[in-house]
């Protein structure tokens, strides 16, 4: 059932009706408008209650105004962050501390399969 959707700055892979994998392109700065496009896609293409695996294979950043809006979506029940370094894991933990409208249920993983398994039981 995998469906691959290309945004101008990211790839979203629909793994199930309630799970998507997000891969943001490298060497870009994600702004509020880009984040809005990601959120719009997730809300329009996944079940009302869904999870996202953020595959951080590429290096990218967010603009300061985007930080409090990252993952702030009604219906987002879990975020699995697939990280490849301790520095990236620290970035994720810093982002998780931002106050947001909908609190995060986030966990970091170093391998894809455990991340997928965790999301299916959330």
N, C-alpha and C positions, 0 to 999 in steps of 0.2 A: 504494500500500500504506500510505500515511500513516494512522495511527490516533491519534486525540487522546484522551488520558486526563486527567481532571481530579482533582487532589488538592485538599484544602481550601485550600492555600496555594501551589499550583504547577500548571503544565500540563506534561505529558510527551507529546511527539509521537514516536511510533514511526515512524521513517523507513524502516527496513529491519529485518530480523530481528536485525541486529547493531549498529544505530545508533539512538540516541534523542536528541532535542533536549529540554533541560530549560529551562523559563522559570519562574523563581520570581516570585511576585507582589511588587509594590513595597511599600516601607515596612513590612517585617516583619523580625523577627529569627528566623532558622532555628535551632531548638534540636536537641538530640540525638534527641528523639523524631521530629521532622519529618524529620530526616536519615535516620533508620531507615526511615521510610515510603518515602522516595525510593529508598533502597538495596534495600528489599524489592521494590518494583515493578520495578526494573531487573533484579534477579536472577531474578524470576519470569516476566518477559515478553520477555527478550532471550536470544540465544544465549549459550552458556557463555563465549565470548570476544566482548567487545563494546566499543563506543566511545560516548562521550557528548559532545554539543555543548551547552555551557552558554551560553545566550543571555542576556547580562547587560543586556538592554534596560531592566530595572527596577532601582531602587536598593533594596538589602536588605543585611542583615548576618548574621553567625553568632554564636551564643553562644560564649564561650571554650572550654567543654567540647566543643563540636562540632568545633572546628578540626582536631584530629588525626585525626578520623574522616571528614572530607570526602573522598570519592573513594577511600576505603580499602576496596577491594572486590577479591576474587579474580575474575579474568577481565576486569577493566577494563583494556583495552590502550591506550586513548588518550582524552584529554580535550581537546577543542577549545573554547577560551574565546572567544566572540564578544563583543568589548569595544567600547565606544563612546567611551572617553576614556582618556587616559594615566593618570589617577588610578585608574581601574578596572583597568587593566593592572598597575599597581603593587600593587594589592590581591591580584590573582591571583598575582603573583610572590612576595609575602609568604606567602600560603597554601601555595604549592608548597614553601616551605622548612620547613614543619612536618614533624617526623619522623612517619612512619606505617608501618603494617604492610606495605602494598604501595606501592612507589614510584610516583610519578606520571610519566606520559609526557604532558606538557601543553604546549600551544602556544597563543598568543594570535593572534587574527585580527580584522581590522576589517570583513570581509565574509563573508557566509554561504557562498558557493560555494567559495572556497578552503579554508574550514574543512571542508566536506563532502568535498572532494577529498582533503585530507590524511588524514582519518579512514579513508577507503576503502583507503589503502595502508599503514596501520599494522598 
